[in-house]
Amino acid sequence: MIRISHKRGECIGCAACVEQAPSYWKMDEDGLASLVKVKNNHKQIEFGEGYDCDRDELVQSAESCPVHIISIK
C-alpha cells in the first residue's frame, strides 16, 4: 500500500490533484481538495492509502500540486 498525506489546511483549491487522480481526490463544498477516503486526520493534515497499481496516478497528482502539499510514499 502507498501512504498519502495531504496538508489540507494549505490547499489553494486549484483541483489539479482531482484532475490527475479523481478516484482518490474530491473537491469539498468549502472549495478545497480532500482525500476521498481519509484514514486518519491530524489537525489540518489528512492521511490515506492507495494501491500500488495506482502509484503513477498518485505521483502525478502530487507533482501537479502547485503548493506541494501532497506526499506519496
LINTAHU-V761675 format. One record per residue. N is the residue number from 1. SS is DSSP state (helix for helix, strand for strand, loop for the rest). PSI is psi as a letter, one per 30 degrees, with the letter a starting at -180 (* if undefined). D_FIRST is the distance of its C-alpha to the first C-alpha in Angstrom with 2 decimals. Layout:
N & SS & PSI & D_FIRST
N & SS & PSI & D_FIRST
This chain:
1 & loop & k & 0.00
2 & strand & k & 3.78
3 & strand & k & 6.54
4 & strand & k & 9.62
5 & strand & k & 13.10
6 & strand & j & 16.29
7 & strand & i & 19.80
8 & helix & e & 21.29
9 & helix & f & 24.66
10 & helix & g & 25.10
11 & loop & k & 24.27
12 & loop & f & 27.29
13 & loop & g & 26.46
14 & loop & f & 26.63
15 & loop & g & 23.94
16 & helix & e & 22.72
17 & helix & e & 19.04
18 & helix & e & 19.99
19 & helix & e & 21.75
20 & helix & e & 18.87
21 & loop & i & 16.06
22 & loop & f & 18.04
23 & loop & f & 15.44
24 & loop & f & 13.61
25 & strand & k & 16.83
26 & strand & l & 20.28
27 & strand & k & 23.58
28 & loop & l & 25.02
29 & loop & f & 28.75
30 & loop & g & 29.22
31 & loop & g & 28.32
32 & loop & l & 25.11
33 & strand & l & 21.61
34 & strand & l & 19.06
35 & strand & k & 15.51
36 & loop & e & 15.99
37 & loop & j & 13.83
38 & loop & k & 14.26
39 & loop & e & 12.61
40 & strand & k & 15.10
41 & strand & k & 18.11
42 & strand & j & 20.00
43 & loop & c & 23.26
44 & loop & g & 22.62
45 & strand & k & 18.94
46 & strand & k & 16.23
47 & strand & k & 12.66
48 & strand & a & 9.90
49 & strand & l & 6.30
50 & strand & l & 5.75
51 & loop & k & 5.18
52 & helix & e & 5.67
53 & helix & f & 9.17
54 & helix & g & 9.72
55 & helix & e & 9.36
56 & helix & e & 13.19
57 & helix & e & 13.85
58 & helix & e & 11.90
59 & helix & e & 13.58
60 & helix & e & 16.80
61 & helix & e & 16.60
62 & helix & e & 16.35
63 & helix & f & 19.10
64 & helix & f & 21.25
65 & loop & j & 21.52
66 & loop & f & 25.07
67 & loop & g & 24.69
68 & loop & h & 21.42
69 & loop & g & 19.84
70 & strand & k & 16.23
71 & strand & k & 13.81
72 & strand & k & 10.58
73 & loop & * & 8.96
